[in-house]
Amino acid sequence: MRRFTLEPSFVFLINVNPIMMWLVNVSMVEAKTNCFVEIKISLAIIALEKGAYLLKYGRRGKPKFCPFRLSNDETVLIWFSGKEEKHLKLSHVSRIISGQRTPIFQRYPRPEKEYQSFSLIYSERSLDVDFLW
């Protein structure tokens, strides 16, 4: 069992891969709707296993749609930025922030996508994306 803290103050104990947790929109789900959470996690995992386009916010330029997918063993998040393949080992993710709270998101705020946005914090950096359903 691994403990994840979602900002501002949501704490979960869950026996799943971190990628499953950062796709759950906790602010819209009540504690009574565990079934809804499980369904949303399952759909997100299926989408990323097959490959999904996420709106990625970078340090330079405007947000761009990039193809994201999970590795076969579900331990690495893979995406293409331009023509270059990038990787993020999910074990390196130290924090998950829901919403658009990082400085990178603040460059191009989109309040209507707040509930679909999240940041993965790792090694003094962040991966900031909108998961569009």
C-alpha positions as a Markdown table, in Angstrom:
| # | Residue | x | y | z |
|---|---|---|---|---|
| 1 | Met | 0.0 | 0.0 | 0.0 |
| 2 | Arg | 1.4 | 3.4 | -1.0 |
| 3 | Arg | 0.4 | 6.8 | 0.4 |
| 4 | Phe | -0.3 | 9.7 | -2.0 |
| 5 | Thr | -1.1 | 13.3 | -1.0 |
| 6 | Leu | -3.1 | 15.3 | -3.4 |
| 7 | Glu | -3.1 | 19.1 | -2.9 |
| 8 | Pro | -4.6 | 20.9 | -1.1 |
| 9 | Ser | -5.4 | 18.2 | 1.6 |
| 10 | Phe | -6.6 | 15.0 | 0.1 |
| 11 | Val | -4.8 | 11.9 | 1.3 |
| 12 | Phe | -5.4 | 8.4 | -0.1 |
| 13 | Leu | -4.0 | 5.0 | 0.7 |
| 14 | Ile | -4.3 | 2.9 | -2.4 |
| 15 | Asn | -2.7 | -0.2 | -3.7 |
| 16 | Val | -2.3 | 0.9 | -7.3 |
| 17 | Asn | 0.1 | 2.6 | -9.7 |
| 18 | Pro | 0.6 | 6.4 | -9.2 |
| 19 | Ile | -0.6 | 7.0 | -12.7 |
| 20 | Met | -4.0 | 5.9 | -11.6 |
| 21 | Met | -4.2 | 8.4 | -8.7 |
| 22 | Trp | -3.3 | 11.5 | -10.6 |
| 23 | Leu | -6.1 | 10.9 | -13.1 |
| 24 | Val | -8.8 | 10.9 | -10.4 |
| 25 | Asn | -10.5 | 14.2 | -9.9 |
| 26 | Val | -10.9 | 14.1 | -6.2 |
| 27 | Ser | -12.6 | 17.5 | -5.8 |
| 28 | Met | -15.6 | 16.3 | -7.7 |
| 29 | Val | -16.0 | 12.9 | -6.0 |
| 30 | Glu | -17.6 | 12.3 | -2.6 |
| 31 | Ala | -16.3 | 9.6 | -0.3 |
| 32 | Lys | -19.5 | 7.6 | -0.9 |
| 33 | Thr | -18.9 | 7.2 | -4.6 |
| 34 | Asn | -16.0 | 4.8 | -4.6 |
| 35 | Cys | -17.5 | 3.0 | -7.6 |
| 36 | Phe | -17.3 | 6.2 | -9.6 |
| 37 | Val | -13.6 | 6.6 | -8.7 |
| 38 | Glu | -12.8 | 3.0 | -9.7 |
| 39 | Ile | -14.5 | 3.5 | -13.0 |
| 40 | Lys | -12.7 | 6.7 | -13.7 |
| 41 | Ile | -9.4 | 5.2 | -12.8 |
| 42 | Ser | -10.0 | 2.2 | -15.1 |
| 43 | Leu | -11.0 | 4.4 | -18.0 |
| 44 | Ala | -7.9 | 6.6 | -17.6 |
| 45 | Ile | -5.6 | 3.6 | -17.4 |
| 46 | Ile | -7.2 | 2.1 | -20.5 |
| 47 | Ala | -6.8 | 5.4 | -22.3 |
| 48 | Leu | -3.2 | 5.7 | -21.4 |
| 49 | Glu | -2.4 | 2.1 | -22.2 |
| 50 | Lys | -3.7 | 2.6 | -25.7 |
| 51 | Gly | -2.3 | 6.2 | -25.9 |
| 52 | Ala | -4.1 | 9.5 | -25.3 |
| 53 | Tyr | -3.4 | 13.1 | -26.3 |
| 54 | Leu | -3.0 | 15.4 | -23.3 |
| 55 | Leu | -2.6 | 19.1 | -23.3 |
| 56 | Lys | 0.9 | 19.6 | -22.0 |
| 57 | Tyr | 2.0 | 23.0 | -20.5 |
| 58 | Gly | 5.7 | 23.6 | -20.9 |
| 59 | Arg | 8.3 | 26.1 | -19.7 |
| 60 | Arg | 8.4 | 27.7 | -23.2 |
| 61 | Gly | 5.7 | 28.4 | -25.7 |
| 62 | Lys | 2.0 | 27.7 | -25.6 |
| 63 | Pro | 0.4 | 24.5 | -24.3 |
| 64 | Lys | 0.5 | 21.7 | -26.9 |
| 65 | Phe | -1.3 | 18.4 | -27.4 |
| 66 | Cys | 1.2 | 15.6 | -27.0 |
| 67 | Pro | 0.6 | 11.8 | -27.2 |
| 68 | Phe | 1.1 | 10.1 | -23.9 |
| 69 | Arg | 1.1 | 6.5 | -23.0 |
| 70 | Leu | 2.1 | 4.1 | -20.3 |
| 71 | Ser | 4.8 | 1.6 | -20.7 |
| 72 | Asn | 3.7 | -2.1 | -20.8 |
| 73 | Asp | 4.7 | -2.6 | -17.2 |
| 74 | Glu | 2.9 | 0.6 | -16.1 |
| 75 | Thr | 6.0 | 2.1 | -14.5 |
| 76 | Val | 6.9 | 4.8 | -17.0 |
| 77 | Leu | 4.9 | 7.6 | -18.5 |
| 78 | Ile | 6.0 | 8.2 | -22.1 |
| 79 | Trp | 5.2 | 11.2 | -24.3 |
| 80 | Phe | 6.5 | 12.9 | -27.4 |
| 81 | Ser | 7.5 | 16.5 | -27.3 |
| 82 | Gly | 8.2 | 17.5 | -30.9 |
| 83 | Lys | 10.0 | 14.6 | -32.4 |
| 84 | Glu | 11.7 | 13.6 | -29.1 |
| 85 | Glu | 10.4 | 10.8 | -26.9 |
| 86 | Lys | 10.4 | 11.7 | -23.2 |
| 87 | His | 10.1 | 9.4 | -20.2 |
| 88 | Leu | 9.1 | 9.9 | -16.6 |
| 89 | Lys | 9.5 | 7.0 | -14.2 |
| 90 | Leu | 6.5 | 7.1 | -11.9 |
| 91 | Ser | 8.6 | 6.0 | -9.0 |
| 92 | His | 10.3 | 9.5 | -9.2 |
| 93 | Val | 7.0 | 11.3 | -8.7 |
| 94 | Ser | 7.1 | 12.9 | -5.3 |
| 95 | Arg | 3.9 | 14.8 | -5.3 |
| 96 | Ile | 0.7 | 15.2 | -7.3 |
| 97 | Ile | -1.1 | 18.6 | -7.4 |
| 98 | Ser | -4.6 | 18.7 | -8.7 |
| 99 | Gly | -5.7 | 21.9 | -10.5 |
| 100 | Gln | -3.6 | 24.7 | -12.0 |
| 101 | Arg | -1.4 | 25.7 | -9.1 |
| 102 | Thr | 2.1 | 25.6 | -10.5 |
| 103 | Pro | 3.9 | 28.6 | -12.1 |
| 104 | Ile | 3.8 | 26.9 | -15.5 |
| 105 | Phe | 0.0 | 26.7 | -15.4 |
| 106 | Gln | -0.2 | 30.4 | -14.3 |
| 107 | Arg | 1.4 | 31.5 | -17.6 |
| 108 | Tyr | -1.7 | 30.3 | -19.5 |
| 109 | Pro | -4.6 | 30.0 | -17.0 |
| 110 | Arg | -7.7 | 28.2 | -18.1 |
| 111 | Pro | -10.2 | 28.2 | -15.2 |
| 112 | Glu | -12.7 | 26.1 | -17.2 |
| 113 | Lys | -10.1 | 23.2 | -17.2 |
| 114 | Glu | -9.2 | 23.5 | -13.6 |
| 115 | Tyr | -10.8 | 20.2 | -12.6 |
| 116 | Gln | -9.1 | 18.3 | -15.5 |
| 117 | Ser | -5.6 | 19.7 | -14.7 |
| 118 | Phe | -2.9 | 18.2 | -12.6 |
| 119 | Ser | 0.9 | 18.4 | -12.1 |
| 120 | Leu | 3.3 | 15.6 | -11.4 |
| 121 | Ile | 6.2 | 16.9 | -9.3 |
| 122 | Tyr | 9.6 | 15.2 | -9.7 |
| 123 | Ser | 13.2 | 16.2 | -9.3 |
| 124 | Glu | 12.6 | 19.9 | -8.8 |
| 125 | Arg | 10.4 | 20.0 | -12.0 |
| 126 | Ser | 6.8 | 19.4 | -12.9 |
| 127 | Leu | 4.9 | 17.8 | -15.7 |
| 128 | Asp | 1.7 | 19.9 | -16.1 |
| 129 | Val | -1.1 | 18.6 | -18.2 |
| 130 | Asp | -4.9 | 18.7 | -18.8 |
| 131 | Phe | -6.6 | 15.3 | -19.2 |
| 132 | Leu | -9.4 | 16.0 | -21.6 |
| 133 | Trp | -12.3 | 13.6 | -21.4 |
